[in-house]
Amino acid sequence: MLVLARKLNESIRIGDRIIVKVLHLNRGAVKLGIQAPPDLSVYREEIVDVTRTAKPGAARAGEARAPAGAARRGTPPSARPAPAPSTRDKE
């Protein structure tokens, strides 16, 4: 494990496509901003754990992946409504 110290508004890069920035510091908590391409899923660990618990064996089959952005909004994948149909192609 690589351990890095960062101050407020400082960032780290992971490869060429991911930036993690320290947005807010508080006693006992750090708020991070994660900039990643849309094709890369970013989830909080507890969301992944809940999904794996709800669907035993799904993690092995690749079914435990939540919809894109689910963890960013803090809503478990099973509690999110289906996305609205796109209207871009109706012109």
Stockholm file with secondary structure:
# STOCKHOLM 1.0

chainA/1-91         MLVLARKLNESIRIGDRIIVKVLHLNRGAVKLGIQAPPDLSVYREEIVDVTRTAKPGAARAGEARAPAGAARRGTPPSARPAPAPSTRDKE
#=GR chainA/1-91 SS CCCCCCCTTCEEEETTTEEEEEEEEETTEEEEEEECCTTSCCCCHHHHHHHHHHSTTHHHHTTTCCCTTHHHHTCCGGGSCCCCCCCTTCC
#=GC SS_cons        CCCCCCCTTCEEEETTTEEEEEEEEETTEEEEEEECCTTSCCCCHHHHHHHHHHSTTHHHHTTTCCCTTHHHHTCCGGGSCCCCCCCTTCC
//
